[in-house]
């Protein structure tokens, strides 16, 4: 039996599952199917409807969807750029009525009146989605079972946008991504009692109003936060994120720190400061103070220093992860270490950073004669992880500083960049003095 005959002899239920697993760009595939396969389309429960250049496809698709009166639809993905709005609305409504579990939409005008489902668990509204209509004021919950909500550059009035986020009573995961298109679409607020994982990427460096308003977070159940944005004028944190376990912050200053103000210039060190520092992250940093694992970008370290009025005490912080950059300073690192006395693991990606007189005693760039007692000596860090180690004189000097000051170290993991001198680099590191007799160096 040849493969074509074998497939043709399979039961209809199996063929329906095969269709569901295929990349269902139906404008290409189903328009050329045999009559039997066209009938089997009623057994498909996953639809990926993309832009079609076939003139007769929309009519065929409308006839197909119109026949889906009793068939369940698990997943519908629709790029409605070239479809009539009325047709796309009809397909969306049909899918929701048929118990759709996942709905992914792009390039579509949507009326809030059709966004209602008692079964939907995952909703994605990508760029160029335009939400129209009024917000229900009767307390109606339109997505009582929604677990995951992903929003791109969704254009909507503030009331509609905020209703979409707050009207999901069992939401677990929320993702908001707003690029550099003007005007910004995110309304700079997240109010949801149930959301546990929140990812926000909001980058509008040329929009004045992108930093003038406060950012509002009311997420008392939040466990994970991934926040990447230019520093805002201020942050309002309700409930202080008491349940937060892990946070990733990429807080970017408005003015490039490649330039510095000559009024702050030091004779010995390149002490730089942006001409104008916009925004304030004091409330945000205070709001995450109960976090256990914290990841900071190079820009975030500078935002902590320039835009935070006072550093809170991180009593629960056990794991601190930093990324270094040769154009960014470490001024905030001593403040963080002094206020994180229960820190267990310090991970740093790269040791090269901009040298300033405010790097503090966490950095080997400043002599002990100027800094006095080193903050590292009081740290209880047991694990030090360094990746991207290149073996330069500056990096070796920094490693000597770490190993010679951290008295509780038990394990040092070093990721050496691959080149022809790995053995030499390892020998140099292994020969460094260690303040802790229990310290064991591992190369990864």
N, C-alpha and C positions, 0 to 999 in steps of 0.2 A: 504494500500500500504506500503510495507516495504521500508526502507531507500534506498536500492540498486535500486529498481524499480523507486522510486521517483527521484533519481539523474539521472537515465538513460533517464527519460522522459523530462528532462530539455532541453530547446533550446540550440543549439550548441554555440551561443554567450555567454550564461550564463556559460556553461561548460568551455569555453575558459577562461573566467575570473576567474573561480575557479582554473584552472591549473596555472594561472598567480600568484594567491595568495598563492599557496602551496610552501613550501620550495623545489624548483625545482632542487634537486640533481638528475639530470636526469639519472645518471648512475644506480640509484637504482629504480626509479619509472617508467619512461616511457618505459623502456625495457620490462616491463611486462604488459603494457597496451593493451587493446583490440584494434582491428583494427580501430574502431570508434574513440577511444581516441587518437590513433596515428595520425589520420587525424585532430583531434582537436588541435593538437600541433601547427598547422599553425595559430591558433587564439591566441596563447600565445605571450605576448609582454614583459615579464620579464624572463630572463634566468640566472640561477645560475649554471654554469658548473664547477663542482669540479672534483678532481682526481677520476678516476674510476678504479676499479679492474676488471671490466667486460670486457673480451677480445673483445666481439663483439659490445661493446657500441660505440666506436669511429666510426666504420663504419656506424652504425645506425645514429649517430649524424651528420656525414658528409652528409648523404642522406637527413636528416631532414633540416639542414641548407641550403643545396643546393636548396631546394624547396621554401625557403623564398625569393622569387623574388619580391613579391608585398606587403608582410605583414610588417607593421611598427614594429620596436623593440624599446621599451622605455628604457630598462635596460639590460645590459649584464655584468655579473660578471664571470670572467674566471681565474681559477688557472691552468696554463698550464704546470705543472710540468711533467705530464706523457703523454701529448699529443704531437704529432708531430708538430714541429714549423710551417711547411707549413699549416697544418690543422688549427692551432690556428690563424695564420695570416689571413687565408681565412675567418674564422668566425668573426674576428674583422672587417675586411674590409666589409663583408656583413652587419654586424650590423651598421656600420657607413654610408654605402650607403643607408640603410633603415631608416635613420633619427633617430638613437639612441640618447637618451637624457643623459643617464648615462652609463659610462664605468668604470669598476673596474677590474684591472688586477694584477696578482701576479705570480711570478716565470715564467718569459717569456722573450725570446729574441725578441726584436721588432726592426723593421726597421723604421726609421723616415719617410720613404716614405708612409707608410700606415696611419700615424697619421694625418688625414685631415678630417674635418667635419664642415659643416655649421650649424649643429643643436645641437651638443653636449654642454650640460650645466654643467656637472659634470664629472670629470676625476680623478680616483684614481690609482696611480702606486705604488704598495706596494713593500716590500723588495724583493730582487732578481730579479728585473727588469733590463734588460740589453738593453740600447738603442744603436742602431748601425745606421750608415749612416751619411750623410753630412747635414750641416745646409744650408737651402736655402738662397741664397744671393740676391734674386730678390725682397725682401720685402714682400714675400707671407705670409699672415696670415692664419694659418692652423686651428685655433679655434676662429673664429670671435664672437661666442656666448657663450663661456665658462665662467661660473660664479664661479665655485669652482674647485680648483686644490689641490690634496693631494699627496705628494711625500714622500715615505718611503726611504729606502736605495737604491736609484736608481743609477745604475752604468752607467756613460756616460762621454764622453769628456766634458771639460769645455764649449766649444762652443755650444754643443748640449744641455747641462743642462741649460745654461743661455738663450738659444733661447726658450726652452720650457716655461720658466717663463715669459720672456718679450714679447713673441708672442701672448699674450692673451689680446686684447685691452679693454675688458669689464670685466675683472676678478674682483670679489668682495672679495673672500676668498682664501687664500693660506696657506697651512699647510705643513711644512717640518719637518720630524722626522728622525734623523740619530743617530743610537745607537752606541754601543761600538765596532762594527766590524771595522777592519783595512783593507785598508785605509779608511778614511772618504769619503763619497760620495758627501755631500753638498759642493758646491764651494765657500761658504762664501760670497755670494752676492745675493741681491734681487733687481732687477730693473724692476719695473712695475708701470706705471703711474696711473692705475685705482684701484689697490688692496686697499681694505678698512680694511680688517681683516687679520692679519698675525700672524701665530703661528710657532715658530721655537724651536725645541728641538734638541740640538746638543751636545752630550756628548762623548768626546774622551780623557779621562784623560791621556792615555799612549802614545798618538801620538804627537811627537814634533812639527810637522807642523800644528797641530790643533790650535796652538795659535800664530805661527810666522807671519802669514799673517793677514792683516787687514780685517775686515768685512765691506762690502759695502752695504748701504741701500739707494736706490733712490725710494722713495715711497711717493710722494707728496700728495696722496689722503688718506693716512693711517689714520684710525679712532681708531683702536684697535690693540695693540701689546702685544703678549705673547711670551717672549724670555727667554729661559732656556739654558744656555751653560756655559762652563768654560771660564773665562775671556780671551779675545784675545789680541794680541799685540796692537791693536788699532782699531778704528771704524771711517769710513767715512760716515757721514750722510749728504746727499744732500737734500736740501729744508727744513731741520730742522724739518720735520714732523709737519708742521704748523697746520694740521687738526686733530692731535691726541687728542682723548678724554680720553682714558683709556689705561693704560699700566700695565702689570704684568712682573716683572723681577726676574729671579732666576740666578744671576751671581755668579759663583763659583770660588773661588781662587784655584790656582794650587797646592799649598803646604798646607797640612792640618794644620789648626790653633789649633789643639790639642797640638802641641809643640810650644814653644816660645823661642826667642833668649834671652839669659841671659844678653846680653848687654843692654836690655831694661827693666830689672827687677827693680821694685820699692820696697822699704822697706815695704810700707804699702799696696800696691795693686799689684795684678797679672797683670802687664802691659805686654802683650804679643804681639809679632809681628812675622809673618812667616819669616823663614830664608831668603827666596827669594820670592819677589812678582813679578809675571809675569803679563804683560798686562797693559792696560790703558783704562779706561772707561770714560775718561773726555768728549770725543766727543759724546759718546752715551748719557750720562746724560744731556749734554747740548742740544742735539738734541730733547729730550723729555720734555724740560722745559716748554712747553705750555700745558702740559697734565692737565686734570681736576681731574682724579682719578688715583691713583698710588698704586700698591700693591708690596710690597718688601718682599722677603724671608729673613731668618736670614743671609744667605750667601751674599745676595745683600747688606745688611747694611754694612757688612765688606768690600765688594768690593768698595762701595761708599767712605769708609774711606781710605783704603789702595791704591786704584787704580784710584782715581779721584783727579786731581791736584787742582781743585777749584770747589766749589759747586755753581751752577747757581741759580738765583732767580726764583722761581716757582710762578709767579704772578697769574696764573689761577688755581693753585692746591686747590681743595675744599675738597677732600677726600683722606686721607692717611691711608693705611692699612699695618700693619706690622705683621710678625710672629716671635716670639721670640724662642730662643733655649738656653739652659743652657751652651752650649759650645761656643756660639757666643756673641760678645760684642755689645754694643749700641753706639759706639763712633760716628757714623754718625748722630744719632738722633738729638743732639743739632744743628748741622749744617743744617739739613733739616728744623727744626722748625724755626730757625732764618731767613731762606730764603723762608718761606711759610707763609707770614703774612695774607693771605686771607683764610687760612685753616679753614674749618667749622667742619669737622668730623675726629677724630682720632680713628682708630680701631686697637686693639692689641690682637693678639691671644697668650696668655700666657705672664706672667710678669717676669719669671725667665730667667736670662741671665748671661753671664760671667761678673764678676765685674772687671773693669779696672779703672785706674785713669783718663781715657779719656772718661768715660761714660758721663761726663759733668753734668751740672745742670738739665738735663732732668731726671736724675736718682737720687733716694734717697740714693744710695750707697755712694755718696760723700757729705761731709758736706758743708754747705753754707760758712763756714769760708774759705774754699779753693776756692770756685767757685765765690763768690761775688753775684752779681745780677743774679737771676734765669731767664733763657730764657722763662720758662713757664709763667711767669708773664706778658710778652708782647704778648702772644698768644691770638688769638681771637676765639679759639676753643669753639664751642657751644655744640657739642655732643662728648662724650667719650664712646667708646664701648670696653669692656674687656670680652673676652671669655676664657674658660679654667681656671677660677679662683679657686685656691685650698685652699686659706685661710692661707697659711704659714706666718710666721713672716715677711719674706722678702717681700712677696706680699702685706701684710697689710701695711708695711712701704712705699711701692711704691704707693699704693692707697692714703695713707695720704699725700704723696708728691704731687700727681696729684690734689687732691681735694683742698689742701691748697694753691696751686699756680695758678691754672687756674681760672682767675677772670671772664671769660665770659661764663662759663659752664651753660647750661640750662638743659641738659639731660645726665645722666650717666646710661648706660645699662651694666649690669654685668651678665655674664653667669657663675653661680656657678657650679662646678663639683658636681655630685651627690654622697653624702655620708651621714653618719648619723648626721653630724653637720651643716647642711644647715642653720638652724634657728640661731645657734650661729654665723656663719659667716656673715649672713645678719645683725644681731644685731651689730656686730663690725663695719661693713662698714657704717651702718646708723648713728652711733654715731660719725663718723669722722668730724672734722671741715671742713667747705666748704668756700672757698674764695668768691664764688658767692652766693648771697642770693636767686637767682633764680634757683639754682641747685636742680634737682629732680632725685633721685636714683631709677632705675627700675631694677628688677631682672628678668632675662629671662631664 
